[in-house]
Amino acid sequence: MKQLDINETLNAYNQDVGKWLDLAKKATSAVQKLQKAVDAGNIRDLERLRQAALAAAEVAGRQAEQCRPLDFDCAAYLSPEGTFLEDLKAAAEDAGVRLYERDGTVFCYPVLVRAEPEMSAVRIDKKLEYNIRPTVLAAALRKMQAREPRSKPERFIEALLEAYLLLRARKGIDGYIDLPLTEIYKLLVILPGTGKEYTQLDFARDIYFLDISGLSLTRKGYRLSLPASTVSRERASRTITFVTRDGHDKLYSSVRFAAPAKGE
C-alpha cells in the first residue's frame, strides 16, 4: 500500500479518533445523568438511565474497536530517504521560519534540528521532540527563533582555554600558536558517550556564539582569537561549519590564546 502524506494520514486517522471522542463524551454524559439521579434519590428513573448509559458505552466501545493502530512508517518518513525534511521546509516557509539544511541537519538559528528515525522523533538541540507533524514543528521553531539564544560565552571561553592549554601541553608546544578546533573538540568529549550528547555541530554553534559575542578575554587574562579559515588553506576535515541566521556558512578551523602580559 502506498504511504500517504503525513498530514493526509493524520487527518484521516483523526476522523476516527474524533468519532470515538464524540461517542465517549455522550457515554460520559449518560453516566453523569445516572449519577445525578442517584444523588437526588430519583429511584424511578435509575434503571432507565442505567440502560441508556450502557447503550452509549457499547456504541463508544464499538467505535473504539474500529479505531485501529495508525498505519504509518515513521522511521522511513524521518530517514534521509523520506520526505520529512522537504515537508518541514515547506511548513517553515508557510510559517515565516528561516531554516537551512546541511547534510540532514536543519540549522534554524539558534537551534539545531536532527531527525531520529529509530526513535520516531526529532532532536531539537539536546531535547527529543515526539510531535513531528511539520506544521506543529514549524510553529515551535518560530517561537524559538523569536527568542535570543541561551548561549553562555563566559563559561565556554573558560572551557575552551582549558582544552587549548591541555592540547598545547600534550603536543609539547611552548608557544601560543593556532591549534585545530577539531582536536580541541576531541578533548572536550573525551569521556565515553559525551560525543553523542555534545556533537561537533553543538561545538561549532558555541564557537559561533562566542565569536559574535565580542568576548575575547578570559578571567585569567588570556586573549582569544579565531584565525580566519579558508578552504584553500585548511583541509575540509579540519574545518567546522555553522550556518548563520541568514543562511551563510561560517567556517572555523583553529583557535589561539595569547598569554596575559606579565604583571597582569
C-alpha positions in Angstrom: 0.0 0.0 0.0 1.3 3.4 -0.9 2.1 5.5 2.1 0.2 8.8 2.3 1.5 12.2 3.1 1.8 12.6 6.9 -0.8 15.3 7.0 -3.3 13.3 5.0 -2.6 10.2 7.1 -3.0 12.1 10.4 -6.1 14.0 9.2 -7.8 10.7 8.1 -6.9 9.0 11.3 -8.1 12.0 13.3 -11.6 11.5 11.9 -11.8 8.0 13.5 -10.4 9.4 16.8 -12.9 12.3 16.6 -15.9 9.9 16.2 -14.6 7.9 19.2 -14.2 11.0 21.3 -17.7 12.3 20.4 -19.3 9.0 21.4 -17.2 8.7 24.5 -18.4 12.2 25.5 -22.0 11.0 25.0 -21.4 7.9 27.1 -19.8 10.1 29.9 -22.9 12.4 29.7 -25.2 9.4 30.1 -23.3 8.2 33.2 -23.4 11.7 34.7 -27.2 11.8 34.3 -27.3 8.4 36.1 -25.1 9.7 38.9 -27.2 12.9 39.2 -30.3 10.7 39.6 -28.6 8.6 42.3 -27.5 11.7 44.2 -31.1 13.1 44.1 -32.7 9.8 45.0 -34.7 9.6 41.8 -35.2 5.8 42.1 -37.9 5.8 39.5 -35.6 6.7 36.6 -32.4 4.9 37.8 -32.9 1.7 35.6 -33.8 3.7 32.5 -30.8 5.9 32.9 -28.5 2.9 33.6 -29.7 1.2 30.4 -29.1 4.4 28.4 -25.6 4.7 29.9 -24.9 1.1 29.0 -26.1 1.5 25.4 -24.0 4.7 25.0 -20.9 2.9 26.4 -21.5 0.0 24.0 -21.7 2.3 21.0 -18.5 4.1 22.1 -16.8 0.7 22.6 -17.6 -0.4 19.0 -16.2 2.8 17.7 -13.1 2.2 19.8 -12.6 -1.2 18.2 -12.8 0.4 14.8 -10.0 2.8 15.6 -7.1 0.6 14.5 -3.4 1.3 15.0 -2.1 4.1 12.7 -0.5 2.6 9.6 2.4 4.9 9.0 6.1 4.1 8.8 7.6 6.8 10.9 11.2 5.6 10.7 11.0 5.6 6.9 9.4 9.0 6.9 12.2 10.5 9.1 15.0 8.7 7.3 17.3 10.5 4.8 15.3 8.9 2.0 11.9 10.1 3.5 10.1 13.3 2.8 10.3 14.8 6.3 12.9 17.4 5.5 11.1 18.6 2.5 7.8 18.7 4.4 9.4 20.7 7.2 11.0 23.2 4.8 7.6 23.8 3.2 5.8 24.2 6.5 8.6 26.6 7.7 8.2 28.7 4.6 4.5 29.0 5.2 5.1 29.9 8.8 7.8 32.5 8.0 10.5 30.5 9.7 14.1 30.7 8.3 15.9 27.3 8.3 18.7 25.8 6.2 19.6 22.2 5.8 23.1 20.8 5.5 23.7 17.0 5.3 20.4 16.1 7.1 20.8 18.7 9.9 18.5 21.6 10.0 20.0 24.9 11.1 17.1 27.0 12.5 19.0 29.8 14.3 19.5 29.5 17.2 18.7 25.8 17.4 19.7 22.6 15.5 17.1 20.1 14.4 18.0 16.5 13.6 15.7 13.6 12.7 16.0 10.5 14.9 14.2 7.8 12.8 14.9 4.9 15.2 13.1 6.9 18.0 10.2 8.3 15.8 11.3 11.7 17.0 13.4 14.7 16.1 16.0 16.2 18.3 15.9 20.0 18.9 19.3 20.7 20.3 19.5 18.0 23.0 15.8 17.6 23.6 13.8 14.8 21.9 10.6 16.1 20.4 7.9 13.5 19.5 5.4 15.9 18.0 6.7 15.6 14.4 3.9 16.9 12.3 5.8 19.5 10.2 3.3 22.4 10.8 3.5 21.8 14.5 7.3 21.7 14.5 7.4 24.9 12.3 5.3 26.8 14.8 7.5 25.7 17.7 10.6 26.7 15.8 9.1 30.1 15.1 8.8 30.7 18.8 12.4 29.6 19.4 13.6 31.8 16.6 12.0 34.8 18.1 13.9 34.3 21.4 17.5 35.3 21.9 19.9 32.3 22.1 20.7 31.0 25.5 24.4 30.9 24.9 26.9 31.2 27.8 30.1 32.5 26.2 31.6 33.4 29.6 31.6 29.7 30.6 32.5 28.4 27.2 35.6 30.6 26.7 37.0 29.2 30.0 36.4 25.6 28.9 38.0 26.4 25.5 41.0 27.8 27.2 41.5 24.7 29.4 41.3 22.4 26.4 43.7 24.7 24.5 46.2 24.6 27.3 45.9 20.8 27.7 46.3 20.2 23.9 49.3 22.5 23.9 50.9 20.6 26.8 50.2 17.2 25.2 51.9 18.3 22.0 54.8 19.7 23.9 54.3 23.2 22.4 55.9 26.1 24.2 54.4 29.0 22.2 50.8 30.1 21.9 50.1 29.1 18.4 47.0 28.2 16.3 45.6 24.8 17.3 43.0 22.9 15.3 39.5 23.2 16.7 38.7 19.6 15.7 41.4 18.4 18.1 40.1 20.8 20.8 36.6 19.3 20.4 38.0 15.7 20.8 39.4 16.8 24.2 36.1 18.3 25.3 34.3 15.0 24.6 37.0 12.6 25.8 34.6 11.0 28.3 32.7 8.0 26.9 29.3 8.9 25.5 30.0 12.6 25.7 30.3 13.0 21.9 26.7 11.8 21.5 25.4 14.4 23.9 27.7 17.2 22.6 28.2 16.9 18.9 30.7 18.7 16.7 27.8 20.8 15.4 27.0 21.8 19.0 30.6 22.8 19.4 30.5 24.8 16.2 27.5 26.7 17.4 29.2 27.5 20.7 32.2 28.8 18.8 30.0 30.9 16.6 28.1 32.4 19.6 31.4 33.1 21.3 32.7 34.7 18.2 29.7 37.1 17.8 29.5 37.9 21.5 32.6 40.0 21.3 34.1 38.3 24.4 37.7 37.6 23.9 39.3 37.8 27.4 39.3 35.0 30.0 39.2 35.5 33.7 43.0 34.9 33.8 43.7 37.4 31.1 44.2 35.1 28.2 43.1 36.7 24.9 41.2 34.6 22.4 41.5 34.8 18.6 39.8 32.7 15.9 42.0 33.0 12.8 40.1 33.2 9.6 39.7 29.9 7.8 39.7 29.4 4.0 39.1 26.2 2.2 42.2 26.7 0.2 44.3 26.9 3.3 42.6 24.3 5.5 41.6 20.8 4.7 37.9 20.2 4.9 38.4 17.6 7.6 39.9 20.2 9.9 37.2 22.8 9.3 33.9 23.1 11.2 30.9 24.9 9.9 28.0 26.7 11.4 25.1 28.2 9.4 24.2 31.7 10.5 20.8 33.3 10.9 21.0 34.5 7.2 22.0 31.0 5.9 25.6 31.8 5.3 28.3 29.2 6.1 30.7 30.4 8.8 33.9 28.4 8.8 36.3 27.9 11.7 39.4 25.9 11.7 41.7 26.9 14.6 41.9 28.8 17.9 44.7 30.7 19.6 45.1 32.2 23.0 47.7 34.8 23.8 49.1 34.6 27.3 48.5 37.5 29.6 51.2 40.1 29.8 53.5 39.9 32.8 52.2 41.8 35.7 48.5 41.5 34.7 
